[in-house]
Each structure stands twice: as C-alpha cells, then as structure tokens.
Amino acid sequence: MGLEKREQGPGPGQEPEPEPEREQREPGREQRREGAEEGPPEKKVAWSELFFDLVLVFAVTQVSALLHHDHGWAGTGRALIVFVPVYWVWVGNTVHANTHDADRPLNRLGLFAAGLCGLMMALALPGAFGDRGALFAGAYFCARVVLAALAHGRSRRLTPTPVTLSVLISGPLLLAGAFLDGGTRTWLWALAAAVDLAAPRLTRRAMVRLAFESGHLAERFGLFVMIALGESIVAVGAPAATSPELGAGSLTAVAVAFTLVCGLWWVYFHLAASAVRHGLETAAVRADVARQVLSYGHLSLIASVIAVAVGMAEAVARPGERLPLGVAALLYGGCALFLATFGYTRWHLFRSWSLTRLGAAAVVLAVLPVAALLPSLGALALLSLLVTALNLTELALVRANGSLPGGPAPEGQPAPPVRGRAAERA
C-alpha cells in the first residue's frame, strides 16, 4: 500500500516484450503543427503566375521602345496611355490569382488566355497609334472578358467591379478609338485609361469584400518592380552589345548604369518591400491599401523605372555627348518620381512621411539643369552618386536611431512584429 509499482524485467527463458514503436516524425512536422495553430499556410506565388509574367517582360520592353522612339511630352503621354491597359490586365489577373486558387485547371487556362491577349497587346504596341490600334484594343477587350468570365461567370447578377467596368466602358472606348485617327483616338484612349484608374475607387464597396492574401499580393507587385528593373538592364546592355566598337567609355557607362539600377533596387527591396507587406497585414481595410499603394503607387514606380531605363540607354549609347534635355528629363525626372512615390506610399501605409526620399527627389530635380550640361556619362554618374548617397544615409540613420525620420506610425495600429518594425523604417 502506498508503494509505486516498479516494472520488472523478463524472467528466465522469456523473450523481452517489444517496445512500442516510436512515431517517426518528419523534419519540420512540429513547425507545421505550430503554424497550423496560428493560421492557414501562407499563399505562394503559382508557377502559372510567373509564366504569365514572361509576357509582361515583353510588354514592358515594347513600352520602353515606344518611349525611346518619341520621348517628348506627347510621346511620353502616349506611352503612358497604352501602358495603363497593359498594367491593368496584369493587376486584374494578379488580384484574381490572389483571391482564388491559381492552380485550378480552369484558372490556369484563363491565365494562359490572358497571357496570349497580353502578347497580342505587346505586338501591337509599336503601331498602337497607327495601323495596329484594332489589335491592341481587341486584345485588351478579350483579356478583360476572359477575366470577367473567371471572376463572375457563376454569378446571376452583374456586380460592379473593376473588371466589369473595363468590359462595359473602357474596353468599348478602346475599340471605338481604334477605328478613329489622330487626336480623337488619343483622347478616347486617355479616357479609357482614366476609367480603368478610377474603377477601384468607384467599386470600393465590392472590393472591400475580397479577402486579400497580403504576403502573396506584396510579393507579386514586388516581382513587377523586379521585371521593370530587369528590363532596364536589357535596355542598357542591348545598345552596348550591338555597338561596333565597345570602348572604355561605353563599358564605364554600362557599369555606372548598372550601379544606378542596383541603387534603385536597394531603395525598394531593402526596406520598402517589407513595409508594403506589413502595411497590408495591419491595415484596417486591405482593399484601400491595395488600391492606393499597390495599384496606384506601383504604377508610378514602374512607369518611373521605364523612364529611367530609356534615359540610361541613351546615355550608354553616347557616353561622351550631352544628353538632349528631353532624355535628361526622363532620366532625372523618372528617378525623382521613383523616390517621391515612396512619400506617397508611406503616408498611405503608416500616415508618416518619407523625408529622406522626398528630400532626395527634390535634390535630383534641382541638379537636372546641371546634368543637362554634362556629358552623358557624367550625368549618369551624378545620378548614381545621389542614389547611392541616399541609401548610405538611410542605412546610417536606421543603424543609429532604429528608424528613419518622418513621424510616427499611425495611432491605433497593433504592435508589429520585429520585421514589421523594420518595415516601418522604409
């Protein structure tokens, strides 16, 4: 009584009882269980989405070539008008893949069909304001119809969303403009682009009902920025590779241009990319952040990178000559817009100012008249120096103070995790 029973070993001539078989645990099984307790696994970018992005690479290259051909005010405006439909096709399919299972066969086929339409749009871009206008408009309209069928095919009533507005308004405007010439086509297409841009705000009631996956969405838009930066490297390397003489000046210009691209990459991906994700995760209404920071903010970021790419290509092609004022404006103005956009995105994410980047944008614009007087290589080196100085300054400020100047994060926000606090520095 009161004594614990002790296990006894096997008696003489008895076989020992086999020990209970221990569970073989897979590496990481406990981590998966812990993750399952916290919530569903994070949505990953599907291979079909990355395949769809390959079409976008070609389209961005075509827009860049269009701007390279005519980089005056009118040419810049026309390039922007045709870039908006290309961008909106990508955004629509990205949002659909974010809120649906992109690996379902029907969604994959829809994404492939949209990719084919995007390819047709890219082929039409060089002559979009000429004899290929109908191809451009028709391909856009088909892409939006495909997406509308995927998103609303089972619905018995017409829900106002950006996709339905593009099928009912902006698509027909593009088609109508394709059969008109001159300024009439340009104005109708500009109106269609304006409708597409306004659609997320006009249909906000429907958009707020969508359950966005913040990590996936932030990664997708970051990949688009990566595509634009990659296209800028192609724009720099192509003229140098086809040049009959690859001298020291050209090689130096290529190296300086690559340094500038690395600096722009650092500006976005060092802190800002995590800031976008953290802002989406902690937003009271994710649809508003998706509209303001992703749809609008990244349109500005990518358009500015395209402008910088055109300026760099001109500088590399003639490193010893002065840049024409229009090209210098694209190079410096595009970089200034890229930096200033972070002031807009940080305000909508955290209600604080990105003083370092807004200040750097002002400095870039201020030295534009000086850059127009320098040889192309000198103008390119000056801009690369300014962007590098910005990155070094921000790195020193974060190490010294833990954050960048610009004001506190919005009141009422839950305390972010460690990576989130780092994200707010951007």
C-alpha positions as CSV (number, residue, x, y, z in Angstrom):
1,M,0.0,0.0,0.0
2,G,1.3,3.4,-0.9
3,L,4.3,1.9,-2.8
4,E,4.8,2.6,-6.5
5,K,4.7,-0.5,-8.7
6,R,8.0,-1.0,-10.4
7,E,8.4,-2.5,-13.8
8,Q,10.1,-5.9,-13.8
9,G,12.3,-7.3,-16.5
10,P,11.6,-10.6,-18.3
11,G,12.0,-13.8,-16.4
12,P,14.4,-16.6,-17.2
13,G,13.7,-18.0,-20.7
14,Q,11.2,-15.3,-21.5
15,E,11.5,-13.0,-24.6
16,P,11.6,-9.4,-23.8
17,E,8.4,-7.6,-24.8
18,P,8.9,-5.4,-27.8
19,E,8.9,-1.7,-27.1
20,P,6.1,0.4,-28.5
21,E,7.1,1.6,-31.9
22,R,8.1,5.3,-31.7
23,E,6.4,7.7,-34.1
24,Q,8.7,8.6,-36.9
25,R,8.4,12.4,-37.2
26,E,9.2,14.2,-40.4
27,P,11.6,17.1,-40.1
28,G,9.7,20.3,-39.6
29,R,6.5,18.5,-38.6
30,E,6.3,20.3,-35.3
31,Q,6.8,23.6,-37.0
32,R,4.0,22.8,-39.4
33,R,1.7,22.0,-36.5
34,E,2.6,25.2,-34.8
35,G,2.0,27.1,-38.0
36,A,-1.3,25.4,-38.4
37,E,-2.4,26.5,-34.9
38,E,-1.5,30.1,-35.9
39,G,-3.5,30.1,-39.1
40,P,-3.6,28.6,-42.6
41,P,-0.3,28.4,-44.6
42,E,0.8,31.4,-46.5
43,K,-0.3,31.6,-50.1
44,K,2.6,31.1,-52.5
45,V,3.0,32.5,-56.0
46,A,2.0,29.9,-58.5
47,W,4.2,28.8,-61.4
48,S,1.5,29.8,-63.8
49,E,1.7,33.4,-62.5
50,L,5.4,33.5,-63.1
51,F,4.8,32.1,-66.6
52,F,2.2,34.9,-67.2
53,D,4.8,37.4,-66.1
54,L,7.0,36.5,-69.1
55,V,4.5,38.2,-71.3
56,L,4.8,41.2,-69.2
57,V,8.5,41.4,-69.7
58,F,8.0,41.7,-73.5
59,A,5.2,44.3,-73.0
60,V,7.4,46.5,-70.7
61,T,10.2,46.3,-73.3
62,Q,7.8,47.4,-76.0
63,V,6.6,50.4,-73.9
64,S,10.2,51.3,-73.3
65,A,10.9,51.2,-77.1
66,L,7.8,53.4,-77.7
67,L,9.1,56.0,-75.3
68,H,12.6,55.7,-76.7
69,H,11.3,56.5,-80.2
70,D,9.4,59.6,-79.0
71,H,10.4,61.0,-75.6
72,G,8.8,64.4,-75.9
73,W,5.8,65.4,-73.8
74,A,3.3,64.0,-76.4
75,G,5.3,60.7,-76.8
76,T,5.5,60.3,-73.0
77,G,1.8,60.8,-72.7
78,R,1.0,58.3,-75.4
79,A,3.3,55.7,-73.9
80,L,1.6,56.2,-70.5
81,I,-1.9,55.8,-72.2
82,V,-1.0,52.4,-73.7
83,F,0.9,51.3,-70.6
84,V,-2.2,51.6,-68.3
85,P,-4.2,48.9,-70.1
86,V,-1.2,46.6,-70.1
87,Y,-0.7,47.2,-66.4
88,W,-4.4,46.8,-65.7
89,V,-4.5,43.4,-67.4
90,W,-1.7,42.3,-65.1
91,V,-3.3,43.8,-62.0
92,G,-6.6,42.2,-62.7
93,N,-5.2,38.7,-63.1
94,T,-2.9,39.1,-60.1
95,V,-5.8,40.1,-57.9
96,H,-7.9,37.1,-59.2
97,A,-5.0,34.7,-58.5
98,N,-4.6,36.2,-55.1
99,T,-8.3,35.6,-54.1
100,H,-8.7,32.3,-56.0
101,D,-6.7,29.1,-56.4
102,A,-4.4,29.8,-59.4
103,D,-3.5,26.1,-59.7
104,R,-7.0,25.0,-60.6
105,P,-7.0,23.9,-64.2
106,L,-9.7,26.5,-65.2
107,N,-7.8,29.3,-63.6
108,R,-4.6,28.2,-65.3
109,L,-6.2,28.1,-68.7
110,G,-7.7,31.5,-68.1
111,L,-4.3,32.9,-67.1
112,F,-2.8,31.4,-70.3
113,A,-5.6,33.0,-72.4
114,A,-4.9,36.4,-70.7
115,G,-1.2,35.9,-71.4
116,L,-2.0,35.3,-75.1
117,C,-4.0,38.5,-75.1
118,G,-1.2,40.3,-73.4
119,L,1.2,39.1,-76.0
120,M,-1.0,40.4,-78.8
121,M,-1.1,43.8,-77.0
122,A,2.7,43.8,-76.8
123,L,3.0,43.0,-80.5
124,A,0.6,45.9,-81.3
125,L,2.3,48.5,-79.1
126,P,4.8,49.8,-81.7
127,G,1.9,50.7,-84.0
128,A,-0.8,51.2,-81.4
129,F,-1.5,54.7,-82.6
130,G,-1.2,53.6,-86.2
131,D,-2.5,50.5,-88.1
132,R,-2.3,48.2,-85.1
133,G,-4.8,50.0,-82.9
134,A,-7.5,47.5,-83.5
135,L,-5.2,44.6,-82.5
136,F,-4.2,46.4,-79.3
137,A,-7.8,47.3,-78.3
138,G,-9.3,43.9,-79.3
139,A,-6.6,42.0,-77.3
140,Y,-7.3,44.2,-74.3
141,F,-11.0,43.7,-74.5
142,C,-10.6,39.9,-74.9
143,A,-8.3,39.8,-71.8
144,R,-10.9,41.5,-69.7
145,V,-13.7,39.3,-71.0
146,V,-11.7,36.2,-70.0
147,L,-11.1,37.6,-66.6
148,A,-14.7,38.6,-66.2
149,A,-15.8,35.1,-67.1
150,L,-13.5,33.6,-64.5
151,A,-14.4,36.0,-61.7
152,H,-18.2,36.4,-62.4
153,G,-19.1,33.5,-64.6
154,R,-21.3,31.8,-62.0
155,S,-22.9,35.0,-60.7
156,R,-26.5,35.6,-61.7
157,R,-26.3,39.4,-61.4
158,L,-23.8,41.9,-62.6
159,T,-21.5,43.1,-59.8
160,P,-19.8,46.4,-60.3
161,T,-16.0,45.6,-60.1
162,P,-13.0,47.0,-62.0
163,V,-13.3,44.0,-64.4
164,T,-16.9,44.6,-65.3
165,L,-16.3,48.4,-65.7
166,S,-13.5,47.6,-68.2
167,V,-15.7,45.2,-70.1
168,L,-18.6,47.7,-70.2
169,I,-16.8,51.1,-70.5
170,S,-13.0,51.2,-71.0
171,G,-12.9,48.2,-73.4
172,P,-15.5,49.7,-75.7
173,L,-13.8,53.1,-75.6
174,L,-10.5,51.5,-76.7
175,L,-12.3,49.6,-79.5
176,A,-14.1,52.8,-80.7
177,G,-10.8,54.8,-80.6
178,A,-9.1,52.1,-82.7
179,F,-11.2,53.0,-85.7
180,L,-10.6,56.7,-85.4
181,D,-7.4,58.6,-86.3
182,G,-5.2,61.2,-84.8
183,G,-6.1,63.1,-81.7
184,T,-9.5,61.6,-81.4
185,R,-8.0,58.1,-80.8
186,T,-5.6,59.5,-78.3
187,W,-8.3,61.3,-76.3
188,L,-10.7,58.3,-76.3
189,W,-7.9,56.0,-75.1
190,A,-6.9,58.5,-72.5
191,L,-10.5,58.5,-71.2
192,A,-10.4,54.7,-71.2
193,A,-7.2,54.7,-69.1
194,A,-8.8,57.2,-66.7
195,V,-11.8,54.9,-66.3
196,D,-9.5,52.0,-65.5
197,L,-7.6,54.0,-63.0
198,A,-10.8,55.2,-61.3
199,A,-12.5,51.8,-61.3
200,P,-11.1,50.5,-58.0
201,R,-12.3,53.6,-56.2
202,L,-15.7,53.6,-57.9
203,T,-16.2,50.0,-57.0
204,R,-14.8,50.1,-53.5
205,R,-17.9,48.6,-51.9
206,A,-17.3,45.4,-53.9
207,M,-13.5,45.4,-53.4
208,V,-13.6,45.6,-49.6
209,R,-15.4,42.2,-49.5
210,L,-12.4,40.5,-51.1
211,A,-10.1,38.5,-48.7
212,F,-6.7,39.6,-49.9
213,E,-3.6,37.5,-49.1
214,S,-1.2,40.2,-48.0
215,G,2.1,38.2,-48.4
216,H,1.2,36.9,-51.9
217,L,0.0,40.3,-53.1
218,A,3.0,42.2,-51.9
219,E,5.3,39.6,-53.5
220,R,3.5,39.9,-56.8
221,F,3.9,43.6,-57.1
222,G,7.5,43.4,-55.9
223,L,8.1,41.0,-58.8
224,F,6.7,43.5,-61.2
225,V,9.2,46.1,-59.9
226,M,11.9,43.5,-60.4
227,I,10.7,42.9,-64.0
228,A,10.9,46.7,-64.7
229,L,14.4,46.8,-63.2
230,G,15.5,43.8,-65.2
231,E,14.2,45.4,-68.4
232,S,16.3,48.5,-67.6
233,I,19.4,46.3,-67.6
234,V,18.4,44.9,-71.0
235,A,17.9,48.5,-72.3
236,V,21.4,49.4,-71.1
237,G,23.1,46.2,-72.4
238,A,21.5,45.9,-75.8
239,P,22.9,49.1,-77.4
240,A,26.4,48.3,-76.0
241,A,26.3,44.7,-77.2
242,T,25.4,45.8,-80.8
243,S,27.8,48.6,-80.9
244,P,30.6,48.1,-83.5
245,E,33.2,49.4,-81.0
246,L,32.9,48.6,-77.3
247,G,35.3,51.1,-75.9
248,A,36.3,52.1,-72.4
249,G,33.7,54.9,-72.3
250,S,30.8,52.5,-73.2
251,L,32.0,49.9,-70.7
252,T,32.2,52.6,-67.9
253,A,28.8,53.9,-68.8
254,V,27.3,50.4,-68.6
255,A,29.0,49.9,-65.2
256,V,27.7,53.2,-63.9
257,A,24.2,52.5,-65.2
258,F,24.2,49.1,-63.5
259,T,25.2,50.8,-60.3
260,L,22.2,53.1,-60.6
261,V,19.9,50.1,-61.2
262,C,21.4,48.4,-58.1
263,G,20.7,51.6,-56.1
264,L,17.1,51.7,-57.2
265,W,16.7,48.0,-56.3
266,W,18.1,48.8,-52.8
267,V,15.7,51.7,-52.4
268,Y,12.7,49.4,-52.9
269,F,13.8,46.0,-51.6
270,H,15.9,46.9,-48.6
271,L,13.1,48.2,-46.5
272,A,10.1,49.3,-48.6
273,A,9.1,45.8,-49.8
274,S,8.6,44.6,-46.2
275,A,6.8,47.9,-45.4
276,V,4.2,47.2,-48.1
277,R,3.6,43.7,-46.7
278,H,3.4,44.9,-43.1
279,G,1.1,47.7,-44.1
280,L,-1.3,45.2,-45.8
281,E,-1.2,42.8,-42.8
282,T,-2.1,45.5,-40.3
283,A,-4.4,47.6,-42.4
284,A,-8.0,48.0,-41.2
285,V,-9.2,47.7,-44.8
286,R,-6.8,45.9,-47.0
287,A,-8.6,46.9,-50.2
288,D,-7.8,50.5,-49.6
289,V,-4.1,49.8,-49.1
290,A,-4.2,47.5,-52.2
291,R,-5.7,50.3,-54.2
292,Q,-3.6,53.2,-53.0
293,V,-0.2,51.6,-52.5
294,L,-0.2,48.7,-54.9
295,S,-2.5,49.6,-57.9
296,Y,-1.6,53.3,-57.9
297,G,1.7,53.5,-56.2
298,H,3.3,50.7,-58.1
299,L,2.0,52.1,-61.4
300,S,4.1,55.2,-60.6
301,L,7.1,53.2,-59.5
302,I,7.1,51.0,-62.6
303,A,6.5,53.9,-65.0
304,S,9.3,55.8,-63.5
305,V,11.7,52.9,-63.9
306,I,10.8,52.6,-67.6
307,A,11.6,56.3,-67.9
308,V,14.9,55.9,-66.2
309,A,15.7,52.9,-68.5
310,V,15.2,55.0,-71.6
311,G,17.5,57.7,-70.3
312,M,20.2,55.2,-69.3
313,A,20.0,53.6,-72.8
314,E,20.6,57.0,-74.4
315,A,23.5,57.8,-72.1
316,V,25.2,54.4,-72.7
317,A,24.8,54.8,-76.5
318,R,26.6,58.1,-76.5
319,P,28.6,58.4,-73.2
320,G,30.8,61.4,-74.4
321,E,27.9,63.6,-75.7
322,R,25.4,65.7,-73.8
323,L,22.0,64.2,-73.2
324,P,19.2,66.0,-75.0
325,L,17.0,67.9,-72.5
326,G,14.1,65.5,-73.0
327,V,16.2,62.5,-72.3
328,A,17.8,64.1,-69.3
329,A,14.3,64.9,-68.0
330,L,13.3,61.2,-68.4
331,L,16.4,60.0,-66.6
332,Y,16.3,62.5,-63.7
333,G,12.6,63.1,-63.7
334,G,11.9,59.3,-63.7
335,C,14.3,58.8,-60.8
336,A,12.8,61.7,-58.8
337,L,9.3,60.3,-59.4
338,F,10.5,56.9,-58.2
339,L,11.9,58.4,-55.0
340,A,8.9,60.7,-54.4
341,T,6.4,57.8,-54.8
342,F,7.7,56.4,-51.5
343,G,6.5,59.5,-49.8
344,Y,3.0,58.8,-51.1
345,T,3.1,55.1,-50.3
346,R,4.5,55.6,-46.7
347,W,1.8,58.1,-46.0
348,H,-0.9,55.7,-47.0
349,L,0.7,52.8,-45.2
350,F,1.7,54.5,-41.9
351,R,0.5,58.1,-42.0
352,S,4.1,59.3,-41.8
353,W,6.5,61.0,-44.2
354,S,9.5,59.5,-46.0
355,L,11.6,62.7,-45.6
356,T,14.8,61.2,-46.8
357,R,13.4,60.1,-50.1
358,L,11.3,63.2,-50.6
359,G,14.4,65.2,-50.0
360,A,16.4,63.1,-52.4
361,A,13.8,63.5,-55.1
362,A,13.9,67.3,-54.7
363,V,17.8,67.2,-54.9
364,V,17.6,65.1,-58.1
365,L,15.2,67.6,-59.7
366,A,17.4,70.5,-58.6
367,V,20.5,69.2,-60.3
368,L,18.7,68.4,-63.5
369,P,19.9,71.7,-65.2
370,V,23.5,70.9,-64.2
371,A,23.2,67.3,-65.6
372,A,22.0,68.7,-68.9
373,L,25.3,70.5,-69.3
374,L,27.4,67.4,-68.5
375,P,28.4,64.6,-70.9
376,S,26.1,61.6,-70.7
377,L,28.5,59.6,-68.6
378,G,28.9,62.5,-66.2
379,A,25.1,62.9,-65.9
380,L,24.7,59.2,-65.3
381,A,27.5,59.1,-62.7
382,L,26.0,62.1,-60.8
383,L,22.6,60.5,-60.6
384,S,24.1,57.2,-59.4
385,L,26.1,59.0,-56.8
386,L,22.9,60.7,-55.5
387,V,21.0,57.5,-55.2
388,T,24.0,55.7,-53.5
389,A,24.3,58.6,-51.1
390,L,20.6,58.3,-50.2
391,N,20.9,54.6,-49.5
392,L,24.0,55.1,-47.3
393,T,22.3,57.9,-45.4
394,E,19.2,55.8,-44.7
395,L,21.4,52.8,-43.7
396,A,23.3,55.0,-41.2
397,L,20.1,56.6,-39.8
398,V,18.5,53.2,-39.2
399,R,21.6,51.9,-37.5
400,A,21.9,55.0,-35.3
401,N,18.2,55.7,-34.5
402,G,16.4,52.5,-35.3
403,S,14.2,54.3,-37.8
404,L,14.1,57.0,-40.4
405,P,12.8,60.5,-39.8
406,G,9.3,61.3,-40.9
407,G,6.9,60.9,-38.0
408,P,5.3,58.1,-36.1
409,A,3.3,55.2,-37.4
410,P,-0.5,55.6,-37.3
411,E,-2.2,55.6,-34.0
412,G,-4.2,52.6,-33.0
413,Q,-2.0,50.2,-35.0
414,P,-1.3,46.9,-33.3
415,A,2.3,46.4,-32.2
416,P,4.0,44.9,-35.3
417,P,6.5,42.0,-35.1
418,V,10.2,42.6,-35.3
419,R,10.3,42.5,-39.0
420,G,7.3,44.9,-39.1
421,R,9.2,47.5,-37.1
422,A,12.0,47.3,-39.6
423,A,9.4,47.6,-42.3
424,E,8.1,50.9,-40.9
425,R,11.5,52.4,-41.4
426,A,11.1,52.5,-45.1
